[in-house]
Structures are given as C-alpha cells and as structure tokens.
Amino acid sequence: MSLRDDIAREAAAAAAAVSFLTDDAVTHALERAAKLVDEKRDAIAAANATDVDAAAGIDEGSLDRLRLDAARIDALGDQLAQLAALPPLERNEDGWELDNGLQVSMRRIPIGAVGANFEARPNVAIDVAGQLLKSLNAAVLRTGGAALRTVTVLVDDVLRPALEEAGLPAAAVGLARSADREGARILVSLPEALPLVILRGSGETTAALAREAAAHGVRTLAHAEGGGVLYIGASADPAKARALIEASLDRLGVCNRLNLLLVDRAAEVEFADVLARLAIEVREPDRVGHEWANDAERIASVTVRSVDTLDEAVALANSETSGLAAAIVTEDAAAACRFLDTYRGTAAFWNATTRFTDGFALTGSPETGINVDRVPGPRGPVTYRDLYLRQYRVVGDGTQSR
C-alpha cells in the first residue's frame, strides 16, 4: 500500500470518529492520557533518545526542541491534565427571534478531522491533538522525521489507549507513519477528509505547503514566520526598556522572542551592555524582517534600527515583519495608545514583552500554533476555543414562508 493510501486511510478513519466525540468522554480521555504519560515515560524517553541519537547534523536549536528530558516529559502530562480541566467549548454563540416567529441560533460545531504538519517537536503532538480533541475534532498528525519514533509512542501508547478507555475510537488521532516529506504534501491534498490542515514550521517550506493546500481546496492555519518587535519610544523608562530587552531574549529558538529592536532617536536608553551580556549580535538593519530564530548560524542575533517617529516604527512593524507581535516601551500613554491602535499584527503590547504571545500564557490554554493571516478567522495564538465552524440553526412552526 502506498504512503498516500496509508495517510488517506488514517484521515478517513479520523473523520468517521468525529461523530462519537463528546465533551465528557474527551475530558476522561485527556485525564487518562495525562496519567499514561507518566506510566509510559520509560518508553517515551527511550524512543526520544533513539531519535536524538539518530539526529546527527541538525542544529543545536532543533536538537533542543527535539529532546525530551524528565522535566519535559512531566510537562506533557501536565499539559494534558490542564487541558482536561478547562471548560468545554461553549456551543451556543448567540440567538434571537425573527418577526415571523422563527427562532434563530448561532452554534459552534466541530470542523471534522483536521490535519497537522509540524516540526520535529514531540510536545507539539500532544498540544495539537489535545486541542483538537477538546474542541471535538479528530486529528491526523504528521511530524518531522527526526521526531517520528517519539511521536509514534505518544500516539500509540498514550493518546489512542486513553481514547479507547474513554469509550471513543482510537482512530480519532491518526498519524502519518513515515519520515518521507511527501507525507506533508499528501496531508494537504485530501479536502474531503481533511478540510483544514494546521501548518507549523518556518520559511518557504511551510509557505509552499500552504500554496499546495490552496490548490487542492484545503484551508490552512499556517504558523510559518514569527519574530517579535520591540519599539523603545521617545519617552521610554530606561530601566523598563533594558528589562524588556532581556526578558524578550530569555530563549532564542522561539518565534515570539525579540527579533527587531526599533529605537527612537529621542530615546535616552543605553542597552549595548545588555546585548553584550546576553551574547547577542547586532545585525544589519537592512534585513528588517529576517527571523533570526530560524537562522541556525545566526540565532543569537537581533536587528537594531533607529527611527525618527512612532509612526515610522509602526509602519516598519506592519510592512516589514510577519505581524506576529510588537511592543512599545513608553511612559507616554497617548503614544502607547496610538501604537496599539495602529499596529495590525496579532498581538500588541505596552511595557510588556512579546514573549507572552502564547496561547497558554494569554488564555490558560495550550495552542495549536500562532496564525498571522490577515483575513477574518482565528489570529494569534489559536486554541481549542477557535477550532469550530459556525452553524445557523433555525426552528419554525411550519407557518413561515418567504
């Protein structure tokens, strides 16, 4: 059987499982999965060690994201337990009665089976599958080949047994069981079974998958580019500015860390020593939107650029970056309000770091990814609360007509 046949079979089985999912049963499955992470921790650790040993030649940032130590395995179970404890998605959105007596309600209904293609990060399998199940959707996962052994154990020894123990079909979480990159292209080419695919990754590879999905009539939530912007305004408090630069660079291999530092020429803030202490290189300002977190050779870098006005800073953030997140440091409330009102990205901050652009940090719920699309729909950190379709339900008494 071909790889396409294998993935199509997983997708069809996941789609068929959707009608059996209920809030109570899914909560039970997530609670059981949280316990199974601990019970199966040796198998998870062994598979991950094999993946890490086999991942020769990948950069240190990717290797760090692949590796699961004891604390990270604990965190997998904690994520599932926390997700189980969150309230189910409220299905009734709104309702009203028309003049003719029709009762109209807006309901949130499941999407169905949703594909997810993500980098070699085992924790993402738990994040995405958990979010989809919590919203009563099924999942078909496809991970980078370097993490396939670990993700297979998480699916076969944790998620699927937990579903079965809750009386739900194990097939509600499917998996592309091949390291072949062709699996990603197949995942975005099955519109009948997988009408939506979550794409997590970086750069042109993810953008190309989004284009291929569109050609097949498959919608995507794409987390391809990131990079936080920090604008030090003319009225910035020097201590706050320095503290936020440091807080924004506590991790380098993440999408929401400081990428572009814009400094108003009127600001009286010295920060070179902060960057030097953190071993961060200042890069050329002509590469404004380049995401250093995705550059293995220059990951410990930021772009620094001077600007003359707040409007210039916002224009750069809006037109030259991904639109993930931007922050302003200032004691001028009017300037802060103008910045917040005119920045068009998914998250805007005043005297706070863009590192908080994260589903769990902002909403208490893990995320499937961060969507930077500039069209209607879920943007920013996407959680289970966003994974639904709107349906109008209309009830009459048989007498209404147009």
BELFEN-V176654 format. One record per pair of residues at least 4 apart in sequence whose C-alpha atoms are under 7 Angstrom apart, sorted by the first residue. I is the first residue (numbers start at 0). J is the second residue. Records with the same first field share a line. If there is no record, write none. Layout:
I=J, J
This chain:
0=4, 5
1=5
2=6
3=7, 185
4=8
5=9
6=10, 175
7=11
8=12
9=13, 139, 173, 174
10=14, 112, 139, 173, 192, 193
11=15, 192
12=16, 170
13=17, 112, 137, 138, 170, 171, 172, 173
14=111, 112, 137, 192
16=137, 168, 170, 171
17=111, 112, 135, 136, 137, 171
19=167
20=24, 25, 135, 167
21=25, 135
22=26, 87
23=27
24=28, 165
25=29, 132, 133
26=30, 83
27=31, 165
28=32, 161, 162, 165
29=33, 79, 80, 83
30=34, 79, 80, 83
31=35, 161
32=36, 79, 157, 158, 161
33=76, 77, 79, 80
34=38, 76
35=39, 157
36=40, 76, 157
37=76
39=43
40=44, 72
41=45
42=46
43=47, 149, 152
44=48, 67
45=49
46=50, 148, 149
47=51, 66, 67, 148, 149
48=52
49=53
50=54, 145, 146, 148
51=65, 66
54=145
57=61, 62
58=62, 295
59=63
60=64, 252
61=65
62=66
64=120
65=119, 120, 121, 146
67=71, 72
68=72
69=73
70=74
71=75
72=76
73=77
74=78
75=79, 122, 125
76=80
77=81
78=82
79=83, 129
80=84
81=85
82=364
87=133
88=134, 384
90=106, 107, 108
91=105, 106, 107
92=105, 106, 107
93=104, 105
94=103, 104, 105
95=102, 103, 104
96=100, 101, 102, 103
97=101, 102
99=399
100=395
101=393, 394, 395
102=393, 394, 395
103=391, 392, 393, 394
104=391, 392, 393
105=389, 390, 391, 392
106=389, 390, 391
107=387, 388, 389, 390
108=387, 388, 389, 390
109=134, 135, 136, 387, 388
110=136, 387, 388
111=136, 137
112=136, 137, 138, 192, 193
113=136, 137, 138, 139, 193, 194, 195, 196
114=138, 139, 140, 186, 193, 195, 196, 197
115=139, 140, 141, 196, 197, 198
116=140, 141, 142, 183, 197, 198, 199
117=141, 142, 143, 198, 199, 200
118=142, 143, 199, 200
119=142, 143, 144, 145, 146
120=146
121=146, 149, 150
122=126
123=127
124=128, 150
125=129
126=130, 365, 366, 367
127=131, 367
128=132, 138, 172
129=133
130=134, 367, 382, 383
131=135, 136, 137, 138, 383
132=136, 137
133=383
134=383, 384, 386
137=171, 172
138=171, 172, 173
139=172, 173, 174
140=173, 174, 175
141=174, 175, 183
142=146, 147
143=147, 178
144=178
146=150
147=151, 178
148=152
149=153
150=154
151=155
152=156
153=157, 158
154=158, 159
155=159, 160
156=160
157=161
158=162
159=163, 169, 172
160=164, 169
161=165
162=166, 167, 168, 169
163=167, 168, 169
175=182
181=185
182=186
183=187
184=188, 208
187=196, 211, 212, 217
188=212, 215, 217
189=193
190=194, 215, 216, 217
194=217, 218
195=217, 218, 219
196=218, 219, 220
197=219, 220, 221
198=205, 219, 220, 221, 222
199=221, 222, 223, 368
200=205, 222, 223
201=205, 223, 224
202=206, 223, 224
203=207
204=208
205=209, 223
206=210, 223
207=211
208=212
209=213, 219
210=214
211=215
212=216, 217, 218
213=217, 218
220=370
221=370
222=368, 369, 370, 371
224=321
225=254, 255, 290, 321, 323
226=254, 255, 256, 257, 258, 290, 323
227=255, 256, 257, 258, 259, 323, 324, 325, 353
228=257, 258, 259, 260, 316, 324, 325, 326
229=257, 259, 260, 261, 325, 326, 327
230=260, 261, 262, 312, 326, 327, 328
231=235, 240, 261, 262, 263, 266, 327, 328, 329
232=262, 263, 266, 309, 327, 328, 329
233=263, 265, 266
234=266, 329, 330, 331
235=240, 266, 328, 329, 330
236=240, 329, 330
237=241, 267, 268
238=242
239=243
240=244, 328
241=245, 270, 273
242=246
243=247, 351, 352
244=248
245=249, 273
246=352
247=256, 257, 352, 353, 354
248=256, 257
250=256
251=256, 292, 298, 299
252=292
253=292
254=292
255=353, 354, 356
256=353, 354
257=301
258=290, 291, 301, 302
259=287, 301, 302, 303
260=302, 303, 304
261=303, 304, 305, 306, 312
262=266, 304, 305, 306
263=305, 306, 307, 308
264=305, 306, 307
270=274
271=275
272=276
273=277
274=278, 279
275=279
279=299, 300, 301
280=299, 300, 301
281=300, 301, 302, 303
282=300, 301, 302, 303
283=302
284=302, 303, 304
287=302, 319
288=319, 320
291=297, 298, 300, 301
292=298
293=298
294=298
306=311, 312
307=311
308=312
309=313
310=314
311=315
312=316
313=317, 338, 341, 342
314=318
315=319
316=320, 322
317=322, 342, 343, 344
322=343, 344, 345, 371
323=344, 345, 346, 371
324=344, 345, 346, 347, 353, 356
325=346, 347, 348, 353
326=347, 348, 349, 350, 351, 352, 353
327=335, 348, 349, 350
328=349, 350
329=335, 350
331=335
332=336
333=337
334=338
335=339, 349
336=340
337=341
338=342
339=347
345=371, 378, 379
346=356, 379
348=352, 353
355=360, 361
356=380
357=361, 380
358=362, 363, 364, 365, 366, 380, 381, 382
359=363, 364, 365, 366
364=382
365=382
366=380, 381, 382
367=381, 382
368=380, 381
369=378, 379, 380, 381
370=378, 379, 380, 381
371=378, 379
372=378
377=381, 385
381=385
395=399
